[in-house]
Amino acid sequence: MDITSLIGLILLLGIFLLLAIGIPIAVAVGIASALAAIVAIGFDNAMLTSAQQMFRGVDSFALLAIPFFVLAGVIMNNGGIALRLINAAKVLVGWAPGSLMQTNVAANALFGSVSGSAVASVAAVGSTMAPLQAKEGYDRNFAAATNIASAPSGMIIPPSNLMIVYSLVSATSIAGLFVGGYIPGILWALACMFIVYLYARKRPELKVSQKLSWGQRGKVILDAVPSLLLIVIVIGGILVGVFTPTEASCIAVLYALLLSFIYRAIKLSDLKPIFLDAARTTSVVLYLIAVSSVMSWVMSYARIPALVADGLFAISENPYVIIALIIAGLLVVGAFMDATPAVLIFAPILLPIVTSFGMDPLHFGVFMVMALSIGTITPPVGPVLFVGVRVANRRIEDVIRHLIPYFIVLVILLTIVAYTPSLSTWLPGLLGL
């Protein structure tokens, strides 16, 4: 066995064996990468190089955006913003068949677009909507499936932490990725609404949400405007060049704090647990980025990306076939691995392959994030799936069969996005990004 095959085997088997015995994925990636580096260049050199690569991996000004966007999301989740966005969603789609589930989908898209977290969205929106849906006679398992399936739209609609991670490993514009995620993210929400519509057609007994007068609707929308302005301030400021994505994340924190204090939803004594919660999440993400930098260096040293490319092109040189294989691979990876390490590990391998036949890195980034977002609602790992089931107080085996129509529609949508570059690149191109 040559050295390249041995390194690849250590990385692959090392990660999966460590995960199988319950080791956290960040630690598993770090140990496997260190062992592969030792085999490649010896113990002393491996330790020095690993330390250098870990430091280099997190030594980025742009990376500061992640902890601040995470903190902004935690503040929003505790600061009364979710309820106002749910009320706004009810005004927007509460007239439609299956109104409470349509509201759930719209609220997830709105809350995800200001928090950037699918897990926060499925928890905040689901905990509010589930009792209302049960009271009005909705199937609780299908309602839980709807909440789970629609929550990841916030991972695609900006600001998205996953887009920031991809930009770091691909040198793609964060602003371009943010804008490129709008159309696919909105289409994700519309696809979920379509499934809800089909469900509601067979359940005419379901009530439409209480109708509001135009004055009441205006009051609800006005109440939600300060929360929605966060999107305008953050994304608008980035697009017009007033501030960078990192500076925008700081402004998002300050704005979310200001709103939460105005709404009297949090007190000074609440800040400590909020900061601790954000710090825990951030530490995991940054450690993953650090150890994944070691893995990327080892793979580059062993020429693993080139070997993977040769293997794919040996199967077929047709770009459409290769894209189909990549879609299938990302869906499988997303089912077993968290989205952040998946981007860090597989983007450096796959990006040179797709760019070799002319795919725009921005387009690839959007459809890669979209594919891995589907993995968040897919067993056996799916964090959004498990949080959504717990919030709804349902059993996973009862909810999963209701997720199947959503899986089918979302995979079809992913395929359309993958083979239609303009869905990701048209809007950034229009704005000169």
N, C-alpha and C positions, 0 to 999 in steps of 0.2 A: 504493500500500500504506500503510495507516494505521500509526501508531506501535506499537500493540499487536501487530499481525501481524508487524511487523518484529522486535520484541523476542522474540516467541515463536519466530520463525524462527532468530534468532541463537542462542538457547538450545538449540534442538533440533538444528539442523545443526552448531553449534559443538561440542557435546558428542560427537556421533557421528563427526564428521570427525576430531576430536582423538583419540578412542579408536581410530579406524581406522588411524591412523599410529603407534599404540603409546604414546600419552601416558597416564600413569596417570590413573585416573578422578577422583581428588581434584583433580589439577591441571587436568584437562579441565573439570570443573565450575567451578573457580575462574576460569579464563580466560574461559569462555563467559559466566559471570555478570558479570564485570567489563566485558566488551565490551557486553553488553546494558545494564548500568547507565550506561555512557558514552553510548550512544545515547539513553537515557531522560532523563538529567539533566545531561549534559555531563561533561567529563573531571575537572575539579577537584572538583565535587560528588560524582561517582561514586567517586573515590578516598577521599574523606573518609567517605562513607556506607558504602562497602564495609569499611573498617577498623573503623568503629563496629559494623556488623552482625556481623563476624567475632568481635570481642571479646564482644559481647552473646551470641552463639551459644554460646560456651563458658563464659560467666560464670554458672555454675550449680552450687550445692552438690550437687544430686542427680547431676550429671554425674560427680562424683568416684567414684561407684560403679563406673563402667565400668573405669577403670584398675585398681582393686583387685580386681574380679571377674576381670579378665583375668589379673592376677598370680596370683590364687588358682588359676585353671585351669592355668597353666603349672607352678606348684608341684606340683599334684596329678598332672600328666602325668609329672613327673620323680620323684615322691616315693613310689612304691610303692602308691599308692592304687588305680590302675587294676586291677592284678592282683588285689587283694582283692575289688574289685567284680565282676570277671569270675568269680572263684570263687563268690561269693554268687549270681550269676546262674545258674551251673551247678547249684547246689543247687535253685534255684527252678524252672527249666524243663528241667534236664538229663534228665528222664524222658520228655520229649515226643518224638514223631517228628521226625527232623532235629535231634537234641538240640544239636549243636555250633552250628548256625546259629541255633536258638532262643536259645541262650546268648548268641550274638553280639548279637542284637536286644535282649535284656534288659540285657546289659552296656552297650550304647550308651545305653539309656534311663537306667540308673543313673548312668553316668559323666557323661552330658550334664547330668543333673539336679544334679550337684555342681560341674561345671566351666563349664557354660553355653556350651560351644564345640563345634560339630559337627565342625570340622576336627580339634581335639584328640582328640575321641572316635574318629573314624574312623581316626586314626593309631595311637592308643594301643591300642584294642581290636583293630583289624585286624592289627597287627603281632604280637599275641599269638595270635590265633585262627587266622590263615591257615595256619601250619605244622601245627597240630593237625588242621584240617579236611582238608588235603591228605593227611595220614598216614592218615586214616580213610576215604578214598575219596570225599570230596565233590567235586563239580565246582568247580574253582577259580574259574572265571568267575562261576558262580552265587553262590558264597560271597562273592566280592568285591562282587557286586551287592547281596547281602543286607546286608553291612556298610555300603555306601554309602547304601542306601535308608533304613536304620534310624537312622543317625547324627544326622540333623537333628531327631529327636524332642527332643534336648537343647536346641534353640533355642526350643522351645515350653514344655517343662517348666522351671519356675524353678529357680535364678535365670537369667534370660535377658537378655543385653546388648541384644538387639534390642528387647525390651519396654521397656527403660529409654529407648532412643532414641525409640521411639514416644511414650512418656509425655511427653517433653520437648516434642514438637511438637504434642501434642494436649491437654496439661494433664489427662491421665487418671491416676488413682491407680496408682502403681507396684505397690503391694501388691495392688490389685484385678486388675491385669493378670497378675501372677505367679500368683495363685490361679486366675484364669480360664484359664490355660494348662494346668492339670493334666489335665483331662478330654480335651481335644483331643490333648495330647501322649501320653497313655496310649493313646488310640485309634489314634494313628499307630503306636506300637509293636505293638499288637494286630493292626493291618492287615498289618504286615510278617510277624508270626508266622503269620497265616492263609496268606499266600503260601508261606512255608516249609513249612507243614503239607501244602499241596497238592503241593508238590515232593516231600516225603518219602514221601507215599503211593505215588508211582510208583517209589520207590527203596527197597524193603523190605530190601535188603542193607546199607543204612547202619546202623551200630551206634549204639546208645544209649550216651551217655557212661557211663563206669564208675560203677556204682552205689555209693553211699556208705552206710555204716551211719548210724543216727540219731545216734550219738555223733559221727561224723565230720562230719555235716551241721551239728550244733550248734556244733562247733568252728569250721567255716568261717564260719558266720553270725556267731558271736561275734567272729571276727577282723575281719569287715567292719563290725561295729557302729560302731566309732569313725569310720570314713569316712562311713557313712550318717547318723551323728549331725550331721554338718555341715549336712545338709538341714534337720533338725529345729531346730538352733540358729539358722540364718540365717532360714528362712521363719517358724518359730515365733516368734522374737524380733520380727520385723516385725509379725506379725499381732496379737500381744498388746501391742504398743506399747512394748516394752522399748528398742528402738532403731530408727532410720530405715534405709531401704535402703542409704544411704551408710555409715552406721556398721556395718551388717551385713556389707558388703563388706570392711571393715577386719578385722572379727572372722574372716571367712572366711580371709583371708590368714594371720592369726596362728594359727588353728586348723590350717590346712593345713601351715604350717611346723612347728608342734609335732609333728603326726603324722609328717611326713616325717623329722624328726630322731629320733623314737622308733623308727620303722621302720628307721633307719640307711640310708635310701635316698639321702639327699643329705648333702653335707658343706658346711662354710662356704665352701670354695673353689668350690662349685657355684652359689652364690648370684649371683655376678656375671653369668654367662651367662643365668641365669634372669631376673634383673632386666632385662637388655638385651633379651631376647626379648619380655618383657611390654611394655617401653618402646616397641619398634618397632611392635608391634601397636596399642598405645594411641595413639601419635602419628598413625598413619594414620586411626584412627577419629575422633580429636578434630579433625584437620585437615579431614576430610570434614564434620563437623558445622559447623565454622566457615565453610567456603565454601558449604555448603548453606544457611546462614543468609542469605548474600548473595543466593543464587538465590531463596529464599523471599520476600525483600523485593522483588526485581525483579518476580517473578510477581504479588505483591500489588499493586505499583504499577501494573502493566499490566493488572490485573483478569483475569489468565489463569484463575484458578480459577473465576471467574464465567462466563467464556466456555466453559470445558470443561463446566461444569454445564448451561449453555444447550444445548450441543451434544448432551449425553447425553439431556436431556429432550426435545430435538427428535426424537430417534430413538424414544423411548418415555417415557411418564410412569409406566409400570408399574414399581414398585420391584423386582419379581422379575426383570424384563428388565434393568434397570440393574445389579442385583447380578451377573447372569450376565455382562454386558459387563465389569464391573470384575474379576471372577474371571479372565476370558480375558485382559484387559489385564495384570493382575498376573503371570500365568503367563508371558506373553511378556516382560515387563520383567525378571522374575526370571531368565530364561534368558540375558539379555544384560548384566545389571547386578548388582553385588554388593548384598546385602540391605540393608546400612546406608544407603548413599546412596539406594537406592530408597525406603526409609521416609522419609528426610529430604525427598526431592523430591516424592513422590506423596501422602504422608499429608495435607499441608496443602491439596492440590488436591481429593482425594477425600472427606476427612472432612466438609466442609460439604455435599457432595452427599448422602451417606448419612444424615447427621443431619437433613436437610431432610424426609425421609420417616420419621423416627422411629427409626432404628437407633441402638443404644447405642454410644457411642465405644469402650467396653471390648470389646464384641463385634466391632466392626470391627477394632480393633487385633489381636485374637487371630487372626481369619481372614486379615488382611493379612500378619501374621508367618508364618502357616502357608503361605500361597500363595508368599511369597518364599522360604521354606525349601525348598519343592519346587524352586525355581530353583537352589538350591545343588547339586543332583544332576543338573541338566539341562545338556547341552552348548548353546552352545559355551564358556560361562564357568565354570559349576559348580565351585567350589573343592573341595567335598567329593568330587565325582566324580573329579577329577584326583588328589587326595591318596590316595583309596581305591584307585585303579588302581595308583598308584605303590607303595603299601604292599604290595599283593598281587602286584606284579611281573607284571601282566597288561597286555594291549593294550586300549585304550579301545574299539576296534571290536568286540572279543570280549565285553566286559562289557556294552556298551550294550543289546544285544538281550535280555539277561537282566533288565535294569532295566525293560523295557516293562511286564510285569505289575505291578510296584510303582508305576510312574507311573499306570497306570489306576486301581488301588485307591486311591492317595493323592489323585488328583483327585476321585474319587467321594466320599472322606471329606471333602475340602475343601468340596465342594458341600453336603454334609450339614451341616457346621459353619456354613457361611455362611447357610444357610436355617433353621437351628435355633438361635436365640439362646441358649436355655437351656443348651446345652452349654458356653457360655462364661460366662454370667452367673449360673447357678444357684448355684454354689459361692461366688462372691464375695458374692452376695445373702444366702446362708445365714449367712455370717460377718460381715455388716454392712458390706461393703466396696463 
